[in-house]
Amino acid sequence: MSAVAPVASPTPTALPRAFWALWVCQLVNRLGSFVQPFLVLYLSHDRHLSAGTAGAVAAAVGAGGVAAQLVGGFLTDRIGRRLTMLICFFGTGAALVLLGSARGMVMIWVTAFLVGLLGELFRPAVQATVADILQPNERVRAYGLLFWAINLGFSVSTVSAGLLASVGYGLLFWLNAGTSVIAGLVVWAMVPESRPALDDSAPRRPLLGVALRDTVFLLMILIQIGYATIYFQGYSTLPLAMADDGLPSATYGLVIALNGVVIVLAQPFLGKWLAKLGRPKLLATSMLVVGLGFGLGAFVHSWWGYGLSVVVWTIGEIGFAAVIGAVFADLAPIDLRGRYMGLSGMAFGIGTVVGPLAGTNSLQYFGPTATWIGCAVLGVVIFIGQYALAPALHARAATNAVTA
């Protein structure tokens, strides 16, 4: 391979212009995320679909997002990071306009899937680009800043979308498409291609042939599914448990809003400190904190108790989001970096399916105490597994740095 591995420096350096362009893209893209939170309401009110059909269309968006992790990873490695992001942002703008104007059910289904597919293509490309352009010791800080931009933008968009929806749902589609195009223009103007130059004479390795023999990577995928299973209890089981305790849905809205508030306020201060810690063990500890945070639900029944639980697991989420991309970047072979990132994203997507199914059924058949204690126990299990993988992850990172 002809790419040169970045040399780590002992102190953080200024992040490059291309990174800040990606940061702006993430912020702008999430500032315009108007459609997805209101898609079910739009389909049921403006298109007069049943609640079940509207929910199924929203699920088609999610299915497209899961598929996008594999497709985006493949395109990232084959045609390049920059072109993949341009396809994502400009394609998403077009898909949103088509979805907003679709009348027949076939067109609604197809465009909903395309919105999910094209809208999530950028994730493997962005993560691979950050790994390409930054030194290993800078990646935790960079991924943390991207996570902060996403949450800052989404927090603003959910509030403004409610106001804009009162004017008309059609406006949401056009504004969402417009911000996607703006993000694409930022990539076009400011983000160069960063894919490492590889030896053209060497045969291209198939992803599955390498990944299925990579025991450390497969264990990391299983651990991430376990983490996502815990995490998505916050958006499926938690509102049901709070309702069982006699708390209104508005209270759940206020409690879960603490998640975004804590991220926006705390992440900028925690980012530099987190970057100084050992990545695999920080990842293990962060997942443990998330599991224990949800485990607090077994002992609380008031709004402030649930609020405390959300604050605790959000602290863990900040650590996880800052370090997970850096860990997979260290783990991935250089020639398969985008596709490894895509498989990582797909594992998280699997957790979005497993988590709600497992949590709601556990709540129904075993009750809230067993469900929340189960989250804590799963958190301990994945902590032990992740902690045990730390030496292997450090060894892989060192090997990739030498052989790049």
Secondary structure, DSSP 4 states (H G I P E B T S, - for coil): --PPPPPP-SS--PPPHHHHHHHHHHHHHHHT--HHHHHHHHHHHTS---HHHHHHHHHHHHHHHHHHHHHHHHHHHHT-HHHHHHHHHHHHHHHHHHHHH--SHHHHHHHHHHHHHHHHTHHHHHHHHHHHHS-GGGHHHHHHHHHHHHHHHHHHHHHHHHHHHTT-HHHHHHHHHHHHHHHHHHHHHH----PPP--TTSPPPPHHHHHTT-HHHHHHHHHHHHHHHHHGGGGTHHHHHHHHTT--HHHHHHHHHHHHHHHHHHHHHHHHHHTTS-HHHHHHHHHHHHHHHHHGGGT--SHHHHHHHHHHHHHHHHHHHHHHHHHHHHHS-GGGHHHHHHHHHHHHHHHHHHHHHHHHHHHHHH-HHHHHHHHHHHHHHHHHHHHHHHHHHHHHHHHHHHH-
